[in-house]
Amino acid sequence: MRSLKRGYRFYIGSFDGLSREVWVLAFITFVNRAGTMVVPFLSLYLTKDMHLTLEEVGWIMSSFGAGSVVGSWLGGKLADKFGFYDVMVGALLTSGVAFIFLQYVNGFWPFCIGIFVLLLLSDAFRPAMFVAIRAYAGPQSRTRAVTLIRLAINLGFSMGPAVGGLIIAGLGYAGLFWVDGLTCLIAMGMMLYGLPRAQAQKDNDAARSGALRSPYRDGPFLFFLLTTVLICVPFLQYFSTVPLFYSDVFGLDEFNIGLLLGMNGALIFLVEMPLIKYSEDRGSDRSRVLVVSVAFIALSFVMLNLAPHIAFLWIGMLFMTVGEMLNFPFMNRFAYDRAEQGKPGAYMALFTISWSVAHIIGHTLGLNLVDRFGYALTWYIFTGMLVLAMGMLLVLKRMVEGEKATTSASA
């Protein structure tokens, strides 16, 4: 009983020290992501309601990714020019209206344009939100602030598809577009009420860096972005090719696949924040944590090839989740630290774009590898990609240390 109480206190204590504004951002993110119901059902909507071919659906998803890249770049640029607050409010307002109107768009090319514009508007929110976290969370709590936002995103994404299925059953696909749009507008209202603009502008000005380095000339940061893509492409297989592997090789139905994927969300909710606090309290070397995290994700793919029994699938999912929990908060923190070198919006936009690039190439690459070489070789290819990323993280550490040594010598 004492150990349970101690664990509970540590869990609650891991949230201490986060500002009210960070909590408001988390609630806004939760509402926004819980309302993202169209995306998981987009391919079904396009094939069943709009009667498009799979090839046309593929091009629409490419437009989806392209809009995300352009929107992330634009959001970062606007956040540096006008401040994060106006960009976030504008993105929520315009994407909410765009979601509602998208249901009235018919035809292949009009929908390609519509989905591109929608993602351009909605994904402008992401780099601005990262800049907001930088303004509202001090250096000592910034990693945990990112972790809280990740919890909000995971909870929102967990609820969204389940509620979306009920809406489709009751109101049809049109109901999804209305709910997606209205939740964006509700999130905007929460921001206007919970984060007054005048104070937000002061926080944004106070958090601005005096450094002028462009992220496009920041060698270690660009190398870091390439490493991020190499990590994210294998990770994203757990949301595309790995569920197919569960079904094709082990014959799991949707319910059991959902249980495996649900374990990921449950562990993140219960463990990630205390794990990050424990790592920071111990003063763990961030570069070492990142390398270990990628090793865990790589081991998860090895487990898929060593899986004579379904129990190995659960072990593989456990490895992947531990790797995810250790990796992404500290990857975000590295991006924040580099953003001290110049305009934070530009830095966080490129970091967001690296994720978008991984989404654009990751799912298609995985499916094509499985189709051509089968699951076993595909998992080894992704394991090799992750091992390469581990080596690149070590090189990145040397690059940053060499940069610090050069700066100290010149000073």
C-alpha positions, -999 to 999 in steps of 0.1 A, spaced: 0 0 0 28 24 9 45 17 -25 13 25 -43 9 58 -24 45 66 -31 40 59 -68 8 79 -69 26 109 -53 55 107 -77 31 105 -106 11 136 -94 44 153 -85 57 149 -120 32 175 -132 43 201 -106 59 233 -117 40 236 -150 25 270 -156 -13 276 -159 -7 287 -195 9 253 -204 -22 235 -189 -45 258 -210 -24 249 -241 -28 212 -232 -66 215 -229 -68 234 -262 -47 207 -279 -68 180 -264 -101 195 -278 -85 202 -311 -71 167 -315 -102 149 -301 -121 167 -328 -98 154 -356 -122 127 -368 -122 132 -405 -85 121 -410 -88 85 -397 -118 79 -419 -107 99 -449 -98 70 -471 -131 53 -464 -150 86 -471 -132 90 -504 -138 55 -516 -173 49 -503 -190 83 -505 -170 99 -533 -163 67 -552 -127 76 -560 -101 50 -570 -73 39 -547 -48 57 -570 -68 89 -567 -69 85 -529 -32 81 -529 -28 115 -547 -52 131 -523 -31 118 -494 0 133 -511 -18 166 -512 -26 161 -475 12 158 -468 22 187 -491 -3 210 -474 11 199 -440 47 208 -451 37 242 -465 15 250 -436 42 242 -411 67 264 -429 42 292 -432 31 289 -395 67 292 -383 74 322 -405 42 340 -394 49 332 -357 82 349 -359 67 380 -376 34 384 -357 38 362 -326 25 328 -318 -9 340 -305 -24 355 -337 -11 325 -357 -27 299 -334 -61 318 -333 -60 323 -370 -52 287 -377 -80 274 -355 -105 298 -370 -97 293 -407 -92 255 -404 -125 252 -385 -143 270 -414 -124 249 -439 -134 216 -423 -171 225 -425 -168 236 -461 -148 206 -472 -179 183 -471 -193 203 -500 -163 198 -522 -168 171 -549 -145 157 -576 -109 145 -575 -90 177 -583 -112 201 -563 -108 177 -533 -70 177 -538 -70 215 -536 -94 215 -507 -74 191 -486 -42 209 -494 -57 242 -483 -72 226 -451 -38 212 -440 -20 244 -449 -43 262 -425 -45 237 -397 -8 228 -396 2 264 -393 -10 259 -357 18 234 -348 50 254 -350 32 284 -334 22 261 -305 58 250 -300 68 286 -298 41 292 -273 54 264 -251 88 280 -253 73 312 -241 52 297 -213 77 271 -200 111 278 -185 141 258 -195 138 236 -164 102 225 -173 102 227 -210 107 189 -216 78 181 -193 57 208 -209 62 191 -243 53 158 -226 21 172 -213 11 184 -248 19 149 -261 -4 134 -235 -32 157 -246 -25 148 -283 -26 110 -275 -58 113 -254 -74 133 -282 -64 109 -309 -76 80 -288 -110 95 -284 -115 110 -318 -118 78 -340 -141 61 -314 -165 91 -313 -161 95 -351 -174 60 -357 -205 68 -336 -210 100 -355 -208 82 -389 -234 57 -377 -258 84 -366 -252 114 -389 -231 101 -418 -197 114 -429 -211 150 -431 -213 149 -393 -176 144 -390 -168 176 -410 -192 196 -388 -177 182 -355 -141 187 -367 -149 223 -377 -168 231 -345 -141 217 -322 -115 239 -339 -138 269 -332 -143 258 -296 -105 255 -291 -102 290 -305 -127 302 -280 -108 285 -252 -76 302 -263 -93 337 -264 -107 332 -230 -79 313 -212 -49 331 -227 -55 369 -230 -38 383 -261 -21 412 -244 -3 390 -218 5 364 -245 22 391 -266 43 401 -236 53 365 -230 62 361 -267 84 392 -267 101 381 -236 109 347 -250 123 361 -283 160 352 -288 185 379 -297 205 355 -318 200 357 -356 213 324 -369 191 309 -397 181 273 -391 191 267 -428 227 275 -419 227 256 -386 247 224 -396 240 204 -364 203 212 -366 199 202 -402 218 170 -394 194 165 -365 164 169 -388 177 142 -411 182 119 -381 146 127 -370 132 116 -403 153 83 -401 137 76 -367 102 87 -375 99 66 -408 102 33 -389 82 45 -360 52 54 -383 51 17 -395 32 10 -363 3 29 -377 4 14 -412 23 -18 -420 26 -33 -385 -12 -36 -381 -13 -54 -415 14 -77 -402 -7 -85 -371 -36 -94 -394 -18 -112 -422 7 -132 -402 -10 -137 -369 -47 -135 -380 -56 -109 -354 -89 -91 -358 -96 -54 -354 -104 -58 -317 -71 -75 -308 -51 -51 -330 -69 -22 -312 -58 -37 -279 -22 -38 -289 -22 -3 -302 -42 8 -271 -14 -5 -249 8 22 -264 -16 50 -255 -23 37 -220 14 33 -212 21 68 -225 -6 83 -203 5 64 -172 43 64 -175 57 90 -198 55 121 -175 70 103 -144 97 87 -167 107 121 -181 108 137 -146 129 108 -133 153 111 -162 156 149 -156 159 146 -118 188 122 -123 205 145 -147 206 119 -174 227 127 -204 202 136 -231 223 123 -260 226 89 -242 189 88 -236 182 95 -272 205 67 -284 189 42 -259 154 53 -270 162 45 -306 177 12 -296 144 3 -279 125 11 -311 149 -10 -331 145 -39 -307 108 -37 -313 113 -45 -350 136 -74 -341 109 -88 -318 85 -88 -348 109 -112 -366 114 -133 -335 77 -137 -329 67 -173 -328 39 -164 -304 16 -135 -299 33 -127 -266 63 -114 -286 40 -88 -302 32 -74 -268 69 -73 -259 76 -56 -292 49 -30 -286 63 -24 -250 98 -18 -265 85 6 -291 64 25 -265 94 29 -241 115 41 -270 88 66 -280 84 79 -245 121 85 -241 127 98 -276 102 124 -286 102 147 -256 140 149 -257 140 153 -295 117 183 -290 140 196 -263 170 195 -286 150 215 -312 141 241 -285 177 244 -274 188 250 -310 160 276 -314 179 297 -289 203 303 -318 178 323 -339 141 328 -347 122 301 -328 93 299 -353 117 291 -382 134 264 -361 102 248 -349 87 249 -384 116 229 -398 113 205 -369 76 201 -376 83 197 -414 107 168 -406 77 149 -392 55 158 -422 83 145 -445 84 113 -426 46 109 -430 48 116 -467 74 89 -474 71 66 -444 38 48 -451 43 45 -488 78 32 -483 67 6 -458 39 -7 -479 60 -10 -510 88 -28 -491 63 -53 -477 48 -58 -511 82 -64 -528 103 -81 -501 78 -94 -474 75 -85 -438 107 -102 -424 131 -83 -447 112 -51 -443 115 -52 -405 153 -58 -408 155 -28 -432 139 -6 -407 160 -20 -379 191 -11 -400 177 24 -405 173 29 -368 209 16 -361 221 42 -386 201 68 -367 218 58 -335 252 63 -351 241 97 -364 230 107 -329 265 100 -316 279 121 -345 255 148 -336 267 148 -300 303 153 -313 292 181 -336 275 200 -307 304 195 -284 328 207 -311 307 237 -317 307 245 -279 345 241 -278 350 265 -307 327 290 -291 345 288 -258 379 292 -276 368 323 -295 354 338 -264 
